[in-house]
Amino acid sequence: MDWTTTNLNDLLALTWQELATAGRELNHPFRTPALATASELEPALRTVVLRDADPAARQLACHTDLRS
């Protein structure tokens, strides 16, 4: 993977390609991202397991449980 590109469209395509790969490969570095939300009171951060990524639809399928 070549992350040295300065073209944003290439970077976006590469990111989605890596997310799709991470959904299939257990040891991929993108496999367990952290997702965050924020409310008026406080932010919340949760580690999830990436199960699938659909670049065409720009959708991620993630799994989490109480341990995260």
Backbone bond lengths (Angstrom), bond angles and torsions (degrees), N, CA, C in turn:
res aa  C-N    CA-C-N  psi(-1)  N-CA   C-N-CA  omega(-1)  CA-C   N-CA-C  phi
1 M - - - 1.445 - - 1.518 108.66 -
2 D 1.311 115.37 132.34 1.463 121.38 -177.66 1.519 109.41 -111.40
3 W 1.327 115.59 100.65 1.464 121.20 -177.95 1.526 112.18 -90.33
4 T 1.327 118.64 13.56 1.461 120.88 -176.95 1.522 113.07 -90.85
5 T 1.317 118.54 1.91 1.456 121.02 -179.33 1.527 111.03 -64.68
6 T 1.311 115.78 146.95 1.470 120.82 176.14 1.525 111.08 -105.97
7 N 1.324 116.29 0.98 1.457 121.27 179.23 1.526 108.75 -89.53
8 L 1.322 117.30 119.06 1.464 120.58 -175.51 1.522 112.70 -64.76
9 N 1.323 118.29 -34.76 1.463 120.29 177.94 1.524 110.97 -65.20
10 D 1.334 116.88 -40.13 1.462 120.79 176.59 1.520 110.81 -64.65
11 L 1.314 116.70 -40.27 1.464 121.38 179.54 1.533 110.72 -64.77
12 L 1.314 117.05 -42.15 1.459 121.08 178.25 1.531 110.59 -63.41
13 A 1.318 117.28 -44.51 1.464 121.41 178.60 1.532 111.01 -62.80
14 L 1.319 116.78 -42.33 1.468 121.24 179.19 1.529 110.57 -64.24
15 T 1.314 117.05 -40.74 1.463 121.15 179.29 1.521 110.89 -62.08
16 W 1.333 117.44 -46.57 1.457 120.32 178.91 1.519 111.58 -65.67
17 Q 1.320 117.29 -36.39 1.460 121.08 176.65 1.528 110.29 -61.38
18 E 1.315 116.70 -44.08 1.465 120.69 179.71 1.528 111.57 -68.55
19 L 1.324 117.84 -36.91 1.463 120.54 176.82 1.524 110.44 -63.85
20 A 1.322 117.69 -41.31 1.466 121.00 177.88 1.521 110.35 -63.58
21 T 1.315 117.33 -41.17 1.459 121.45 178.13 1.529 110.50 -64.99
22 A 1.311 116.98 -40.81 1.465 121.34 -178.45 1.525 112.23 -62.97
23 G 1.319 117.37 -29.61 1.457 120.20 177.39 1.519 112.90 -67.07
24 R 1.342 117.32 -19.80 1.469 121.85 -178.53 1.523 113.44 -105.23
25 E 1.319 118.55 -23.84 1.468 122.32 -174.30 1.529 111.25 -108.22
26 L 1.321 115.54 118.40 1.473 120.92 -174.56 1.517 114.09 -61.50
27 N 1.322 119.11 -31.28 1.470 121.05 -175.53 1.522 113.53 -102.10
28 H 1.314 117.77 13.37 1.466 120.73 179.85 1.531 109.29 -68.30
29 P 1.338 118.03 140.06 1.475 119.66 -178.05 1.534 114.32 -65.24
30 F 1.327 118.75 -18.22 1.467 121.31 177.49 1.528 112.05 -89.58
31 R 1.320 118.57 1.77 1.462 123.04 -172.14 1.533 113.26 -65.63
32 T 1.331 117.85 -34.24 1.469 120.60 -177.31 1.526 110.84 -124.64
33 P 1.335 116.90 75.69 1.464 119.25 178.52 1.534 111.27 -78.46
34 A 1.288 115.95 167.16 1.463 122.32 172.83 1.526 107.64 -106.71
35 L 1.319 116.28 130.85 1.461 122.10 177.26 1.520 108.48 -111.19
36 A 1.300 116.08 140.49 1.469 120.25 -176.61 1.521 110.95 -127.27
37 T 1.310 114.51 147.90 1.456 122.56 171.60 1.525 107.63 -130.74
38 A 1.309 115.99 164.06 1.461 119.50 178.64 1.522 109.02 -139.49
39 S 1.315 115.33 138.91 1.456 121.61 173.95 1.520 107.69 -116.75
40 E 1.300 115.55 -176.46 1.463 119.17 177.40 1.525 111.50 -65.79
41 L 1.333 116.70 -23.95 1.452 120.86 -175.74 1.525 113.40 -90.65
42 E 1.338 116.74 -45.86 1.461 118.62 -174.61 1.528 111.29 -166.90
43 P 1.309 116.31 159.40 1.465 119.40 173.64 1.535 110.18 -81.92
44 A 1.311 115.81 158.45 1.465 121.62 175.84 1.525 107.76 -134.05
45 L 1.323 116.59 135.82 1.453 122.74 -177.68 1.520 108.75 -126.53
46 R 1.333 115.76 135.08 1.464 120.49 -177.42 1.523 108.85 -138.80
47 T 1.327 116.31 134.19 1.458 121.23 173.10 1.517 107.90 -83.82
48 V 1.317 117.01 133.19 1.458 122.08 -179.54 1.524 109.46 -125.31
49 V 1.321 116.44 165.79 1.456 122.14 174.38 1.521 107.12 -108.36
50 L 1.316 115.73 122.25 1.455 121.04 179.33 1.526 108.78 -75.95
51 R 1.318 117.62 119.74 1.462 122.28 -178.79 1.522 111.96 -99.10
52 D 1.332 117.36 -33.48 1.459 120.77 -177.36 1.524 108.78 -160.56
53 A 1.322 114.94 151.50 1.460 120.94 174.64 1.520 107.82 -138.56
54 D 1.314 116.83 131.98 1.461 122.70 178.99 1.527 108.17 -113.02
55 P 1.339 116.97 99.10 1.474 119.66 -178.12 1.519 113.14 -59.87
56 A 1.337 118.19 -37.63 1.468 120.63 -177.32 1.526 111.24 -65.22
57 A 1.323 116.50 -42.30 1.472 120.97 179.97 1.523 112.31 -89.34
58 R 1.343 116.02 -10.29 1.468 121.85 -175.17 1.523 111.45 54.19
59 Q 1.331 114.00 52.20 1.455 121.19 179.61 1.524 109.96 -124.78
60 L 1.323 114.72 142.03 1.460 121.82 175.73 1.519 108.40 -114.90
61 A 1.329 116.46 140.47 1.466 121.84 172.76 1.525 106.63 -112.96
62 C 1.332 116.12 120.50 1.460 121.34 -176.37 1.518 110.10 -125.80
63 H 1.336 114.89 157.86 1.455 122.33 177.30 1.528 107.86 -125.08
64 T 1.314 115.60 143.21 1.458 120.35 174.33 1.527 108.44 -150.61
65 D 1.306 116.94 167.97 1.459 121.52 175.78 1.520 109.48 -148.28
66 L 1.304 117.21 -172.40 1.470 121.16 -175.30 1.516 113.91 -63.49
67 R 1.345 118.29 -23.73 1.460 120.50 -178.10 1.526 112.95 -66.45
68 S 1.318 117.13 -23.15 1.473 118.36 -177.83 1.503 110.58 -90.52
